[in-house]
Amino acid sequence: MKITLEEIGKFPAWWYMGAMPAYEIYFRCDDCKREHTIHMKIHLTEGPDRKQSVAEFFAGRSMPPQVSSLQGHNAFCLKTGRRFKLDKDEQILLVPPSAINLPPRQPQFNS
């Protein structure tokens, strides 16, 4: 299949770059009211362009199996040290690669 330059803008970037975006999985912790990563990524052909809960993004649509499999996954609160299972789609968050803000690196000085 040949695609013209005008047509390429109609497709998501992953399509012509040969890779699907990997979404980080975070959860909203009921204990400390913060968001934590579960150190897991999933690939989706269509995902949110900002941080969104699974319930919000897939409202009225069926969920892909890799998203459905997140329910029941173990999560760990870094503040309280408590472990629990993810059981609500509202607490599971999809975070696109562009939405992850890394802290600025601090320069290392040798003394």
PASE-884476 format. One record per residue: x negated, y, z of N, C-alpha, C in turn. Coordinates in steps of 0.2 Angstrom, whole numbers, padded with zeros to 4 digits, always signed. Example, Ala and Ser with C-alpha at 12.3 -4.5 7.8 and 13.67 -1.06 7.14 Angstrom:
! PASE-884476
-0066-0028+0039-0062-0022+0039-0066-0016+0039;-0064-0011+0035-0068-0005+0036-0064+0000+0039;
! end
This chain:
! PASE-884476
-0004-0006+0000+0000+0000+0000-0004+0006+0000;-0003+0011-0005-0007+0017-0005-0003+0023-0002;-0006+0027+0002-0003+0032+0005-0006+0039+0003;-0003+0044+0001-0005+0050-0001-0007+0054+0006;-0011+0060+0005-0013+0064+0011-0006+0067+0014;-0002+0069+0009+0004+0072+0012+0009+0067+0016;+0008+0061+0014+0012+0056+0018+0009+0054+0024;+0003+0054+0025-0001+0052+0031+0001+0056+0037;+0003+0062+0036+0006+0066+0042+0012+0063+0045;+0016+0059+0041+0022+0056+0044+0021+0050+0049;+0015+0048+0049+0014+0042+0053+0010+0044+0059;+0011+0040+0065+0007+0042+0071-0001+0041+0069;-0005+0044+0073-0012+0044+0072-0015+0037+0072;-0012+0033+0077-0015+0026+0078-0014+0022+0072;-0009+0023+0068-0007+0019+0062-0013+0019+0057;-0015+0025+0055-0021+0026+0050-0028+0026+0053;-0028+0026+0060-0035+0025+0063-0036+0018+0065;-0031+0014+0065-0032+0007+0066-0032+0005+0073;-0029+0009+0077-0028+0007+0085-0022+0010+0087;-0019+0006+0092-0013+0009+0095-0015+0012+0102;-0012+0017+0104-0014+0021+0110-0013+0016+0116;-0018+0017+0121-0017+0013+0127-0015+0017+0133;-0009+0016+0136-0006+0020+0141-0008+0017+0148;-0011+0021+0152-0012+0020+0159-0006+0019+0163;-0006+0014+0167+0000+0013+0172-0001+0016+0179;+0003+0020+0181+0003+0023+0187+0010+0021+0191;+0010+0022+0197+0016+0021+0201+0017+0027+0206;+0023+0028+0207+0025+0033+0213+0026+0029+0219;+0022+0031+0224+0022+0027+0230+0027+0030+0235;+0031+0025+0237+0036+0027+0242+0034+0029+0249;+0028+0026+0251+0025+0027+0257+0022+0034+0258;+0017+0036+0253+0014+0042+0254+0016+0048+0249;+0021+0046+0245+0024+0051+0240+0019+0053+0235;+0014+0049+0233+0009+0051+0228+0009+0046+0223;+0005+0048+0217+0005+0043+0212-0002+0040+0212;-0002+0033+0211-0008+0029+0211-0008+0025+0204;-0014+0024+0202-0015+0020+0196-0015+0012+0199;-0013+0008+0194-0014+0001+0196-0020-0002+0192;-0024+0002+0189-0030+0000+0185-0028-0005+0179;-0023-0003+0175-0020-0007+0170-0018-0003+0164;-0019-0005+0158-0017-0001+0152-0013-0006+0148;-0008-0003+0144-0004-0007+0140-0004-0003+0133;-0004-0007+0128-0003-0004+0121+0004-0003+0118;+0006+0002+0116+0013+0003+0114+0012+0007+0107;+0016+0005+0102+0017+0008+0096+0020+0015+0096;+0025+0015+0101+0029+0021+0102+0029+0022+0110;+0026+0028+0112+0026+0029+0119+0027+0036+0121;+0027+0038+0127+0028+0045+0128+0022+0050+0127;+0023+0056+0126+0018+0061+0124+0016+0064+0131;+0019+0063+0136+0017+0065+0143+0019+0060+0148;+0017+0061+0154+0018+0056+0159+0025+0055+0160;+0028+0049+0160+0035+0048+0161+0036+0041+0164;+0042+0041+0168+0043+0034+0171+0046+0030+0165;+0045+0023+0166+0048+0018+0162+0055+0019+0161;+0059+0020+0166+0066+0021+0166+0068+0027+0162;+0064+0032+0162+0066+0039+0159+0065+0038+0151;+0059+0035+0149+0057+0034+0143+0061+0029+0139;+0063+0024+0142+0066+0018+0138+0074+0019+0140;+0076+0024+0142+0084+0025+0144+0088+0023+0138;+0092+0019+0138+0097+0017+0132+0093+0013+0127;+0087+0011+0128+0084+0006+0123+0081+0000+0127;+0079-0005+0123+0076-0011+0126+0069-0010+0127;+0066-0013+0132+0059-0012+0134+0055-0017+0130;+0049-0016+0128+0045-0021+0125+0043-0025+0131;+0041-0032+0129+0039-0037+0135+0033-0034+0139;+0028-0031+0136+0023-0029+0140+0025-0024+0145;+0030-0020+0144+0032-0015+0149+0037-0019+0154;+0041-0023+0152+0045-0027+0157+0041-0031+0162;+0035-0034+0159+0031-0038+0164+0028-0034+0169;+0028-0027+0169+0026-0023+0175+0030-0024+0181;+0036-0025+0180+0040-0026+0186+0038-0032+0190;+0037-0032+0197+0035-0037+0201+0027-0037+0201;+0024-0033+0198+0017-0032+0198+0015-0030+0205;+0009-0032+0208+0007-0029+0215+0004-0022+0214;+0006-0018+0219+0003-0011+0219+0000-0010+0226;-0005-0006+0226-0008-0004+0233-0009+0003+0234;-0006+0005+0240-0007+0012+0242-0014+0014+0244;-0017+0018+0241-0024+0020+0244-0024+0024+0250;-0019+0027+0252-0018+0031+0258-0016+0027+0264;-0011+0022+0263-0009+0019+0269-0012+0012+0269;-0015+0009+0263-0017+0002+0263-0012-0003+0263;-0006-0001+0261+0000-0006+0261+0000-0009+0254;+0002-0015+0253+0003-0018+0247+0011-0019+0246;+0013-0019+0240+0020-0020+0239+0021-0022+0231;+0027-0024+0230+0028-0026+0223+0032-0020+0219;+0031-0019+0213+0034-0014+0209+0041-0017+0207;+0046-0014+0210+0053-0017+0208+0058-0012+0205;+0056-0005+0204+0060+0000+0201+0057+0003+0195;+0060+0003+0190+0058+0006+0184+0056+0014+0185;+0060+0017+0189+0059+0024+0191+0052+0025+0194;+0049+0020+0197+0042+0021+0200+0036+0019+0196;+0038+0016+0190+0032+0014+0186+0031+0020+0180;+0025+0022+0180+0024+0028+0175+0020+0026+0170;+0021+0028+0164+0017+0027+0158+0013+0034+0157;+0007+0034+0156+0003+0040+0156-0002+0039+0149;+0000+0044+0144-0004+0044+0138-0011+0046+0139;-0016+0043+0135-0023+0045+0136-0024+0053+0137;-0020+0057+0133-0021+0064+0133-0019+0067+0140;-0015+0064+0144-0013+0067+0150-0017+0066+0156;-0022+0062+0155-0026+0060+0161-0032+0066+0162;-0031+0069+0167-0036+0074+0169-0041+0072+0173;-0047+0071+0171-0053+0069+0175-0056+0075+0178;-0058+0074+0185-0061+0080+0188-0068+0082+0185;-0070+0088+0185-0076+0090+0182-0082+0087+0185;-0087+0085+0181-0093+0082+0184-0097+0087+0188;-0100+0085+0193-0104+0089+0197-0111+0088+0195;-0115+0093+0194-0122+0092+0192-0126+0088+0198;-0130+0084+0196-0135+0080+0201-0141+0084+0201;-0144+0086+0206-0150+0089+0207-0155+0085+0211;-0161+0084+0209-0166+0081+0213-0169+0086+0217;-0170+0084+0224-0174+0088+0228-0181+0086+0229;
! end
